[in-house]
Amino acid sequence: MSKLEKVFDFTIKLLASGCFTGYSKFASGTVGCFFIGIPTYLFIYYLSHHCLFIKPDLCYALVVAILTIIGIWVSGRAEIIFAQKDSGKIVIDEVVGYLFTMFALPLNMPFILLGFVLFRIFDVWKPLFIRSLQNLPGGYGVMLDDCASGILTCVILHIIKIIFF
């Protein structure tokens, strides 16, 4: 393996594993979502609310869409590198799923934490059709079930926001 291939594989592992949080021996998806997902959300929220050219929600959605596309490619490559379908080391799907969860919600601790807890519950439980999305090939199967869990959680949080806030 050439030096360039080693750097490429390292970069894929770094991104797919959420800066290596996916290597956690316990609940790697939860660890990655908490330590990478929440800070990434806070950064994108800040970035989107300081964008000069487009509205915050559109900016946030565009960044998440780009990260979703990157995540599909990276997680597909990571499956090859790890030689395992949807390896527990891959947590970019949890990070992006959490970003879907937090779309257009207020920036406050109750929503950040409730979003985290509900997203992790739905990501593990995979209700409705969500579990079947894992059967998609490569990175699509890795990413899209978490994106769907994030969308479901987002809808529930918006209902909570309407009723209680």
ZATIDREN-415391 format. One line per field, with one value per residue: residue number from 0; residue in three letters; chain; x, y, z of N, C-alpha, C in turn. Coordinates in steps of 0.05 Angstrom, whole numbers, plus 5000, padded with zeros to 4 digits. Last residue first. Layout:
num <- [NUM | ...]
residu <- [ALA | ...]
chaine <- [A | ...]
n.X <- [X | ...]
n.Y <- [Y | ...]
n.Z <- [Z | ...]
ca.X <- [X | ...]
ca.Y <- [Y | ...]
ca.Z <- [Z | ...]
c.X <- [X | ...]
c.Y <- [Y | ...]
c.Z <- [Z | ...]
//
This chain:
num <- [164 | 163 | 162 | 161 | 160 | 159 | 158 | 157 | 156 | 155 | 154 | 153 | 152 | 151 | 150 | 149 | 148 | 147 | 146 | 145 | 144 | 143 | 142 | 141 | 140 | 139 | 138 | 137 | 136 | 135 | 134 | 133 | 132 | 131 | 130 | 129 | 128 | 127 | 126 | 125 | 124 | 123 | 122 | 121 | 120 | 119 | 118 | 117 | 116 | 115 | 114 | 113 | 112 | 111 | 110 | 109 | 108 | 107 | 106 | 105 | 104 | 103 | 102 | 101 | 100 | 99 | 98 | 97 | 96 | 95 | 94 | 93 | 92 | 91 | 90 | 89 | 88 | 87 | 86 | 85 | 84 | 83 | 82 | 81 | 80 | 79 | 78 | 77 | 76 | 75 | 74 | 73 | 72 | 71 | 70 | 69 | 68 | 67 | 66 | 65 | 64 | 63 | 62 | 61 | 60 | 59 | 58 | 57 | 56 | 55 | 54 | 53 | 52 | 51 | 50 | 49 | 48 | 47 | 46 | 45 | 44 | 43 | 42 | 41 | 40 | 39 | 38 | 37 | 36 | 35 | 34 | 33 | 32 | 31 | 30 | 29 | 28 | 27 | 26 | 25 | 24 | 23 | 22 | 21 | 20 | 19 | 18 | 17 | 16 | 15 | 14 | 13 | 12 | 11 | 10 | 9 | 8 | 7 | 6 | 5 | 4 | 3 | 2 | 1 | 0]
residu <- [PHE | PHE | ILE | ILE | LYS | ILE | ILE | HIS | LEU | ILE | VAL | CYS | THR | LEU | ILE | GLY | SER | ALA | CYS | ASP | ASP | LEU | MET | VAL | GLY | TYR | GLY | GLY | PRO | LEU | ASN | GLN | LEU | SER | ARG | ILE | PHE | LEU | PRO | LYS | TRP | VAL | ASP | PHE | ILE | ARG | PHE | LEU | VAL | PHE | GLY | LEU | LEU | ILE | PHE | PRO | MET | ASN | LEU | PRO | LEU | ALA | PHE | MET | THR | PHE | LEU | TYR | GLY | VAL | VAL | GLU | ASP | ILE | VAL | ILE | LYS | GLY | SER | ASP | LYS | GLN | ALA | PHE | ILE | ILE | GLU | ALA | ARG | GLY | SER | VAL | TRP | ILE | GLY | ILE | ILE | THR | LEU | ILE | ALA | VAL | VAL | LEU | ALA | TYR | CYS | LEU | ASP | PRO | LYS | ILE | PHE | LEU | CYS | HIS | HIS | SER | LEU | TYR | TYR | ILE | PHE | LEU | TYR | THR | PRO | ILE | GLY | ILE | PHE | PHE | CYS | GLY | VAL | THR | GLY | SER | ALA | PHE | LYS | SER | TYR | GLY | THR | PHE | CYS | GLY | SER | ALA | LEU | LEU | LYS | ILE | THR | PHE | ASP | PHE | VAL | LYS | GLU | LEU | LYS | SER | MET]
chaine <- [A | A | A | A | A | A | A | A | A | A | A | A | A | A | A | A | A | A | A | A | A | A | A | A | A | A | A | A | A | A | A | A | A | A | A | A | A | A | A | A | A | A | A | A | A | A | A | A | A | A | A | A | A | A | A | A | A | A | A | A | A | A | A | A | A | A | A | A | A | A | A | A | A | A | A | A | A | A | A | A | A | A | A | A | A | A | A | A | A | A | A | A | A | A | A | A | A | A | A | A | A | A | A | A | A | A | A | A | A | A | A | A | A | A | A | A | A | A | A | A | A | A | A | A | A | A | A | A | A | A | A | A | A | A | A | A | A | A | A | A | A | A | A | A | A | A | A | A | A | A | A | A | A | A | A | A | A | A | A | A | A | A | A | A | A]
n.X <- [4113 | 4081 | 4064 | 4108 | 4148 | 4125 | 4129 | 4184 | 4197 | 4174 | 4207 | 4257 | 4249 | 4244 | 4296 | 4328 | 4311 | 4330 | 4385 | 4392 | 4381 | 4421 | 4475 | 4479 | 4456 | 4491 | 4540 | 4515 | 4445 | 4394 | 4379 | 4365 | 4312 | 4283 | 4279 | 4239 | 4185 | 4175 | 4235 | 4289 | 4317 | 4362 | 4339 | 4303 | 4342 | 4371 | 4331 | 4319 | 4369 | 4376 | 4330 | 4339 | 4386 | 4367 | 4321 | 4346 | 4385 | 4371 | 4355 | 4296 | 4300 | 4315 | 4338 | 4356 | 4356 | 4398 | 4439 | 4433 | 4450 | 4504 | 4520 | 4507 | 4541 | 4591 | 4607 | 4634 | 4643 | 4606 | 4595 | 4563 | 4599 | 4669 | 4721 | 4739 | 4741 | 4686 | 4663 | 4686 | 4658 | 4608 | 4620 | 4633 | 4584 | 4549 | 4575 | 4568 | 4512 | 4508 | 4535 | 4498 | 4454 | 4475 | 4481 | 4427 | 4403 | 4429 | 4409 | 4355 | 4355 | 4377 | 4379 | 4440 | 4483 | 4512 | 4506 | 4498 | 4468 | 4503 | 4542 | 4510 | 4495 | 4546 | 4562 | 4521 | 4529 | 4580 | 4569 | 4534 | 4568 | 4612 | 4593 | 4543 | 4554 | 4595 | 4566 | 4527 | 4559 | 4586 | 4577 | 4643 | 4692 | 4700 | 4709 | 4681 | 4715 | 4748 | 4721 | 4679 | 4691 | 4694 | 4740 | 4781 | 4776 | 4791 | 4843 | 4867 | 4862 | 4896 | 4945 | 4951 | 4955 | 5004 | 5039 | 5012 | 5017]
n.Y <- [5502 | 5456 | 5448 | 5461 | 5427 | 5377 | 5381 | 5382 | 5331 | 5300 | 5315 | 5296 | 5241 | 5233 | 5250 | 5212 | 5166 | 5180 | 5180 | 5126 | 5102 | 5124 | 5103 | 5049 | 5047 | 5080 | 5054 | 4991 | 4985 | 4976 | 4957 | 4998 | 5007 | 4976 | 5009 | 5045 | 5040 | 5037 | 5046 | 5036 | 5034 | 5067 | 5114 | 5126 | 5136 | 5178 | 5217 | 5226 | 5247 | 5293 | 5322 | 5333 | 5365 | 5408 | 5425 | 5443 | 5483 | 5513 | 5539 | 5511 | 5480 | 5468 | 5404 | 5362 | 5315 | 5322 | 5316 | 5262 | 5241 | 5255 | 5222 | 5171 | 5168 | 5168 | 5122 | 5061 | 5020 | 4982 | 4975 | 4961 | 4903 | 4904 | 4923 | 4973 | 4987 | 4981 | 5018 | 5065 | 5074 | 5085 | 5130 | 5167 | 5170 | 5187 | 5234 | 5268 | 5272 | 5296 | 5344 | 5369 | 5372 | 5406 | 5453 | 5462 | 5471 | 5518 | 5552 | 5551 | 5573 | 5627 | 5650 | 5674 | 5708 | 5707 | 5669 | 5662 | 5617 | 5578 | 5577 | 5559 | 5509 | 5486 | 5483 | 5451 | 5403 | 5390 | 5380 | 5334 | 5297 | 5287 | 5268 | 5243 | 5209 | 5177 | 5152 | 5125 | 5091 | 5060 | 5031 | 5019 | 5027 | 5072 | 5084 | 5129 | 5170 | 5185 | 5226 | 5190 | 5150 | 5175 | 5208 | 5170 | 5134 | 5170 | 5181 | 5131 | 5123 | 5165 | 5149 | 5101 | 5120 | 5148 | 5106 | 5043 | 4976]
n.Z <- [5476 | 5473 | 5419 | 5387 | 5408 | 5396 | 5340 | 5336 | 5355 | 5314 | 5271 | 5289 | 5289 | 5234 | 5218 | 5244 | 5218 | 5167 | 5177 | 5191 | 5142 | 5109 | 5119 | 5105 | 5055 | 5027 | 5027 | 5007 | 4990 | 5040 | 5089 | 5121 | 5110 | 5145 | 5191 | 5176 | 5173 | 5242 | 5282 | 5309 | 5357 | 5349 | 5332 | 5373 | 5414 | 5391 | 5388 | 5442 | 5460 | 5426 | 5437 | 5491 | 5485 | 5453 | 5482 | 5531 | 5512 | 5448 | 5392 | 5363 | 5298 | 5246 | 5258 | 5290 | 5260 | 5225 | 5262 | 5274 | 5225 | 5226 | 5269 | 5251 | 5207 | 5228 | 5252 | 5247 | 5281 | 5270 | 5200 | 5154 | 5139 | 5136 | 5125 | 5132 | 5078 | 5064 | 5098 | 5080 | 5032 | 5055 | 5086 | 5044 | 5016 | 5056 | 5074 | 5030 | 5033 | 5084 | 5077 | 5042 | 5076 | 5115 | 5085 | 5071 | 5121 | 5136 | 5096 | 5109 | 5160 | 5149 | 5081 | 5050 | 5057 | 5105 | 5162 | 5214 | 5220 | 5202 | 5244 | 5287 | 5266 | 5260 | 5315 | 5337 | 5307 | 5326 | 5381 | 5372 | 5344 | 5378 | 5427 | 5414 | 5370 | 5392 | 5434 | 5404 | 5374 | 5413 | 5464 | 5482 | 5459 | 5405 | 5353 | 5342 | 5351 | 5308 | 5283 | 5263 | 5228 | 5179 | 5185 | 5197 | 5153 | 5111 | 5127 | 5123 | 5067 | 5050 | 5072 | 5044 | 4992 | 4997 | 5006 | 4982 | 5000]
ca.X <- [4130 | 4091 | 4046 | 4082 | 4152 | 4130 | 4103 | 4169 | 4206 | 4164 | 4178 | 4252 | 4253 | 4222 | 4272 | 4330 | 4307 | 4301 | 4372 | 4396 | 4364 | 4393 | 4466 | 4491 | 4444 | 4463 | 4536 | 4537 | 4473 | 4404 | 4384 | 4392 | 4332 | 4287 | 4297 | 4266 | 4200 | 4162 | 4207 | 4283 | 4292 | 4366 | 4360 | 4293 | 4321 | 4385 | 4344 | 4299 | 4358 | 4397 | 4336 | 4316 | 4387 | 4391 | 4318 | 4325 | 4393 | 4371 | 4381 | 4310 | 4292 | 4295 | 4331 | 4356 | 4338 | 4370 | 4436 | 4427 | 4423 | 4486 | 4525 | 4494 | 4512 | 4583 | 4588 | 4624 | 4663 | 4601 | 4612 | 4554 | 4575 | 4646 | 4712 | 4735 | 4765 | 4707 | 4654 | 4694 | 4687 | 4611 | 4613 | 4653 | 4608 | 4543 | 4572 | 4595 | 4525 | 4495 | 4546 | 4526 | 4452 | 4468 | 4504 | 4447 | 4394 | 4432 | 4438 | 4364 | 4345 | 4390 | 4366 | 4415 | 4470 | 4503 | 4509 | 4515 | 4456 | 4479 | 4549 | 4524 | 4475 | 4529 | 4578 | 4525 | 4504 | 4576 | 4586 | 4524 | 4543 | 4616 | 4618 | 4545 | 4532 | 4600 | 4590 | 4519 | 4541 | 4601 | 4558 | 4616 | 4684 | 4693 | 4725 | 4669 | 4696 | 4754 | 4746 | 4674 | 4689 | 4673 | 4713 | 4777 | 4772 | 4764 | 4823 | 4866 | 4848 | 4868 | 4933 | 4950 | 4933 | 4979 | 5036 | 5028 | 5000]
ca.Y <- [5526 | 5465 | 5443 | 5474 | 5456 | 5385 | 5378 | 5405 | 5354 | 5297 | 5320 | 5325 | 5255 | 5226 | 5265 | 5240 | 5168 | 5176 | 5204 | 5147 | 5095 | 5132 | 5131 | 5059 | 5031 | 5087 | 5077 | 5009 | 4978 | 4989 | 4937 | 4987 | 5024 | 4966 | 4986 | 5054 | 5029 | 5040 | 5040 | 5037 | 5020 | 5039 | 5102 | 5118 | 5116 | 5153 | 5207 | 5214 | 5223 | 5272 | 5313 | 5316 | 5340 | 5394 | 5413 | 5422 | 5457 | 5513 | 5531 | 5532 | 5480 | 5490 | 5423 | 5389 | 5318 | 5322 | 5341 | 5282 | 5236 | 5268 | 5251 | 5182 | 5166 | 5192 | 5138 | 5082 | 5042 | 4999 | 4972 | 4979 | 4919 | 4897 | 4896 | 4957 | 4988 | 4966 | 4989 | 5054 | 5068 | 5063 | 5105 | 5159 | 5162 | 5164 | 5212 | 5260 | 5261 | 5271 | 5325 | 5363 | 5357 | 5379 | 5441 | 5457 | 5448 | 5494 | 5548 | 5541 | 5546 | 5607 | 5648 | 5659 | 5707 | 5733 | 5668 | 5684 | 5642 | 5584 | 5584 | 5585 | 5528 | 5491 | 5498 | 5478 | 5418 | 5396 | 5403 | 5359 | 5306 | 5299 | 5283 | 5262 | 5229 | 5194 | 5168 | 5145 | 5110 | 5078 | 5049 | 5019 | 4999 | 5068 | 5062 | 5103 | 5163 | 5160 | 5232 | 5214 | 5143 | 5155 | 5219 | 5193 | 5125 | 5157 | 5203 | 5144 | 5105 | 5164 | 5175 | 5101 | 5103 | 5162 | 5127 | 5068 | 5000]
ca.Z <- [5476 | 5499 | 5442 | 5382 | 5408 | 5424 | 5353 | 5327 | 5369 | 5341 | 5270 | 5284 | 5314 | 5251 | 5208 | 5250 | 5247 | 5171 | 5168 | 5211 | 5165 | 5106 | 5126 | 5130 | 5077 | 5029 | 5044 | 5014 | 4987 | 5016 | 5068 | 5124 | 5096 | 5118 | 5191 | 5178 | 5151 | 5216 | 5278 | 5280 | 5354 | 5358 | 5316 | 5347 | 5417 | 5397 | 5364 | 5424 | 5472 | 5428 | 5410 | 5483 | 5500 | 5446 | 5455 | 5531 | 5523 | 5477 | 5404 | 5378 | 5326 | 5251 | 5237 | 5301 | 5284 | 5214 | 5248 | 5295 | 5234 | 5206 | 5269 | 5275 | 5203 | 5213 | 5266 | 5230 | 5281 | 5293 | 5223 | 5175 | 5133 | 5152 | 5116 | 5156 | 5094 | 5049 | 5099 | 5106 | 5031 | 5036 | 5099 | 5064 | 5002 | 5041 | 5092 | 5038 | 5009 | 5078 | 5095 | 5033 | 5051 | 5123 | 5097 | 5050 | 5104 | 5152 | 5099 | 5082 | 5156 | 5166 | 5107 | 5050 | 5031 | 5094 | 5133 | 5207 | 5230 | 5186 | 5216 | 5288 | 5275 | 5237 | 5295 | 5348 | 5306 | 5298 | 5373 | 5385 | 5333 | 5351 | 5426 | 5435 | 5368 | 5369 | 5440 | 5424 | 5361 | 5396 | 5451 | 5492 | 5465 | 5433 | 5364 | 5334 | 5372 | 5323 | 5297 | 5279 | 5257 | 5184 | 5180 | 5213 | 5180 | 5112 | 5126 | 5149 | 5086 | 5042 | 5080 | 5073 | 4999 | 4990 | 5027 | 4980 | 5000]
c.X <- [4117 | 4106 | 4056 | 4064 | 4126 | 4133 | 4105 | 4141 | 4191 | 4172 | 4166 | 4223 | 4248 | 4225 | 4248 | 4306 | 4309 | 4295 | 4342 | 4384 | 4367 | 4375 | 4436 | 4478 | 4455 | 4450 | 4507 | 4530 | 4492 | 4434 | 4394 | 4399 | 4360 | 4308 | 4303 | 4286 | 4231 | 4179 | 4199 | 4254 | 4285 | 4340 | 4364 | 4314 | 4310 | 4364 | 4357 | 4311 | 4338 | 4384 | 4356 | 4319 | 4363 | 4392 | 4343 | 4322 | 4371 | 4376 | 4378 | 4336 | 4307 | 4284 | 4309 | 4348 | 4335 | 4351 | 4408 | 4424 | 4414 | 4457 | 4506 | 4497 | 4497 | 4553 | 4580 | 4602 | 4653 | 4621 | 4605 | 4569 | 4567 | 4623 | 4689 | 4727 | 4762 | 4733 | 4675 | 4685 | 4696 | 4640 | 4614 | 4645 | 4628 | 4568 | 4565 | 4594 | 4553 | 4508 | 4534 | 4539 | 4480 | 4465 | 4498 | 4472 | 4415 | 4425 | 4443 | 4394 | 4354 | 4381 | 4378 | 4404 | 4443 | 4484 | 4497 | 4522 | 4474 | 4466 | 4524 | 4530 | 4487 | 4507 | 4561 | 4541 | 4508 | 4551 | 4584 | 4543 | 4534 | 4591 | 4624 | 4570 | 4536 | 4579 | 4596 | 4542 | 4532 | 4583 | 4571 | 4599 | 4655 | 4684 | 4719 | 4685 | 4682 | 4737 | 4753 | 4698 | 4684 | 4669 | 4691 | 4749 | 4766 | 4757 | 4795 | 4845 | 4846 | 4852 | 4903 | 4937 | 4929 | 4955 | 5010 | 5022 | 5018]
c.Y <- [5548 | 5492 | 5457 | 5471 | 5470 | 5415 | 5386 | 5404 | 5379 | 5322 | 5319 | 5332 | 5285 | 5241 | 5259 | 5256 | 5197 | 5178 | 5203 | 5173 | 5116 | 5124 | 5135 | 5085 | 5040 | 5072 | 5086 | 5031 | 5000 | 4984 | 4949 | 4967 | 5014 | 4982 | 4975 | 5031 | 5033 | 5026 | 5044 | 5029 | 5016 | 5023 | 5073 | 5105 | 5107 | 5130 | 5180 | 5203 | 5210 | 5246 | 5290 | 5305 | 5321 | 5366 | 5398 | 5409 | 5436 | 5484 | 5535 | 5521 | 5502 | 5489 | 5442 | 5411 | 5347 | 5327 | 5344 | 5309 | 5256 | 5264 | 5265 | 5212 | 5177 | 5192 | 5164 | 5097 | 5066 | 5022 | 4991 | 4974 | 4935 | 4915 | 4886 | 4928 | 4971 | 4965 | 4972 | 5025 | 5055 | 5054 | 5081 | 5133 | 5151 | 5153 | 5186 | 5235 | 5252 | 5257 | 5297 | 5342 | 5350 | 5361 | 5412 | 5444 | 5442 | 5469 | 5522 | 5535 | 5534 | 5578 | 5624 | 5656 | 5693 | 5731 | 5694 | 5684 | 5666 | 5610 | 5593 | 5595 | 5556 | 5511 | 5505 | 5495 | 5447 | 5412 | 5410 | 5383 | 5333 | 5311 | 5296 | 5280 | 5251 | 5216 | 5187 | 5163 | 5132 | 5099 | 5069 | 5040 | 4997 | 5039 | 5057 | 5079 | 5137 | 5155 | 5209 | 5221 | 5168 | 5150 | 5200 | 5205 | 5148 | 5147 | 5192 | 5166 | 5118 | 5147 | 5175 | 5126 | 5101 | 5146 | 5142 | 5087 | 5025]
c.Z <- [5460 | 5499 | 5467 | 5407 | 5405 | 5426 | 5382 | 5338 | 5361 | 5358 | 5298 | 5284 | 5312 | 5278 | 5226 | 5241 | 5256 | 5201 | 5172 | 5203 | 5187 | 5128 | 5127 | 5138 | 5104 | 5052 | 5047 | 5033 | 4997 | 5014 | 5042 | 5103 | 5099 | 5102 | 5163 | 5178 | 5154 | 5195 | 5248 | 5274 | 5325 | 5352 | 5323 | 5329 | 5390 | 5401 | 5369 | 5399 | 5453 | 5438 | 5410 | 5455 | 5493 | 5459 | 5447 | 5503 | 5524 | 5487 | 5434 | 5390 | 5341 | 5279 | 5247 | 5281 | 5291 | 5237 | 5236 | 5282 | 5255 | 5214 | 5251 | 5277 | 5227 | 5208 | 5252 | 5245 | 5264 | 5295 | 5245 | 5201 | 5157 | 5143 | 5132 | 5150 | 5119 | 5066 | 5085 | 5109 | 5058 | 5033 | 5081 | 5078 | 5023 | 5028 | 5077 | 5055 | 5015 | 5054 | 5091 | 5051 | 5041 | 5098 | 5104 | 5062 | 5083 | 5135 | 5114 | 5083 | 5129 | 5161 | 5123 | 5078 | 5031 | 5070 | 5122 | 5177 | 5225 | 5195 | 5200 | 5259 | 5274 | 5243 | 5271 | 5328 | 5315 | 5294 | 5343 | 5378 | 5345 | 5341 | 5399 | 5431 | 5389 | 5366 | 5416 | 5430 | 5379 | 5382 | 5433 | 5477 | 5474 | 5437 | 5394 | 5344 | 5367 | 5347 | 5317 | 5296 | 5275 | 5213 | 5188 | 5210 | 5199 | 5140 | 5126 | 5149 | 5114 | 5061 | 5073 | 5084 | 5029 | 4997 | 5022 | 5003 | 5000]
//
